[in-house]
Amino acid sequence: MEQRIYFLLGDLTANISTGALAAAVCAWLLSDLPMWLSMPVSMLIGMAIGMVLLYALFLRLFGAMEPMLQTMTTGMFAGMLAVMYVPHGGSELWRAAMMGSHVGIVVFVLIWLLNAAISGPQTMGRE
């Protein structure tokens, strides 16, 4: 993964905004449905929101692959958690958006740590 601060802040911004928007939209649309139906639908809606935001805002600035993996994962988990934990009726969209932004931060950190563990120690061109 890219380690320059510009790309780190870009990935973090993409995750936070995707998580907040996906959670708010899913809580607003799906919180009245039964959980067995709303969870898979919210995962699809969250991934779609992640893709739309990626293509509309973040693709040209931060590349394709790293933000795509993170925003789709963030959208999926944020949407699913929003329909599980936000009160029925979607009356607290701010709470859903805050929870989604926290999900975005957690997904960013977890993917960063997993990538560091998989990549192993990096050499700066010296062997």
Secondary structure as GFF3:
##gff-version 3
##sequence-region A 1 127
A	DSSP	alpha_helix	5	30	.	.	.	ID=ss1
A	DSSP	alpha_helix	35	53	.	.	.	ID=ss2
A	DSSP	pi_helix	54	58	.	.	.	ID=ss3
A	DSSP	alpha_helix	59	62	.	.	.	ID=ss4
A	DSSP	alpha_helix	65	85	.	.	.	ID=ss5
A	DSSP	alpha_helix	93	119	.	.	.	ID=ss6
###
